[in-house]
Amino acid sequence: MKDIKGILKRLQIQDINPGVSTGQDFWEGKGKHVISWSPVDGSEIAQVTMASAEDYRRVIDCSQSAFKVWRAKPAPIRGEIVRQIGHALREYKTELGTLVSYEMGKSLQEGMGEVQEMIDICDFSVGLSRQLYGKTMHSERPNHRMYEQWHPLGTVGIISAFNFPVAVWSWNAMIALVCGNVCVWKPSEKTPLTALACQHIIKRVFAHNDIPEGVVGLVCGEREIGELMAQDPKINLLSATGSTRMGRSVAEQVGQRLGKCLLELGGNNAIIVTPGADFSVAVPGIVFGAVGTAGQRCTSTRRVIAHESIYEILKTQLVKAYSQLKIGNPLDEHIHVGPLIDKAAVDQYQSTVDVLRQKQQKFLVEPEVLKGDPYSSGCYVRPCIVEVEHNLEIVHQETFAPILYLMQYTDLNEAIAIQNEVPQGLSSSIFTLNMREAEQFLSAAGSDCGIANVNIGTSGAEIGGAFGGEKETGGGRESGSDAWKAYMRRQTNTINYGHGLPLAQGIKFDLE
Ligand code: UN1
């Protein structure tokens, strides 16, 4: 067992922690005391005092004045601060990665991977700070110059989910910061300690660089804080990650005030396995996608659509691979699958299993809620595989658990139609060595998802690409490519350096 106490100490986590911060300043929220329980062993890790509405307003007001200072700093100088944040994260990678694993339950490998993802986005953002390019255009009028430039929006609110308790915040925050915004983070109430640990790690960077309070705020809080954010016109962009239900409520409230939001919601990701697939790549790709993070990624593989000619053999190989899975304490490096986040998640797993049984679907690997040592937290389940009819309602819903649906197809058009028939549209893959099949899958008539891969699984995207999906996934794009544009406002500028006033579209307007 890792030295959790020592790690908490190095990350400045105490028994009871002030859950509100504007940077270097931390204070006790007047909301509830919330206990963070580890799903790994069921023990209480520490407590956090959550923000009240008043605490929230204090953070927002502070962010508003900080914005005036922060936006005046040249973007590459803002990039330098982010470079130092990336450096601080490198120093604490082991500690933070371990806490992610202990508080959230994902494997230590994946906990470290999550911190690596934060470091990567810092590096990306540093480069970006010198590349916030606008276009120039040729004006139709003589002696005129036209161009567009990008300005920061103001305060960016970030609501993050338990499954990526720190990385998704950093995708948003680091890009928002180099763009000249300030940010306010409401982490999941299930994983407040990893968020607090981040704030402690980066506060040193603020201290060394005389950064004003309010540039990076943290409000550990419950659902009501998220609602305040959604309704608050002082939040210029609200980036929210979580369930489709949460996203719909955020979008409605933000829409009511004609504000901006960026949504990264549920997925129901499928992998198509074609007759010519390389099984040595496809099988581990499917298994990692389905059981990684115990099936609690928004990119987790939930459906496998396999060609009838290879269906039986794929089935056998998947069942064999599942028999080798080691389920247990995620801090042990040999373990593949840790616990679900809490008992409510286990109940959801169980109720989906019940529906599947009621509908007489056939389990190939039986589901089970694991009991006894080392599963005494009550949060461990066995990843299962079930053969299903593709159009069942339950199959079209996202269950955040390691339940893999297996189905057959006859021709690729049918497989693509099955892949696209769900309301979510985040990630998708095809395993094929046939170029025509791959290109058909990637064409406009192919996958309707924001992410479409060939010969890799649905999860584990790199930060360099734009991340997000269509339909009920919410349409937002975060992280790499030109996702930064969502964090800025575009301004078109036309400058007349001549002596006359020619009008566009040749309109004449002569006075006299
Ligand atoms: C999420 O599950 O919310 O592509 C994000 C992946 C990770 C991010 C997942 N890089 O699986």
Residues whose N, C-alpha, C, O or C-beta is under 5 A from the ligand:
A	BS01	UN1	F164 Q296 R297 C298 T299 S459 G460 A461
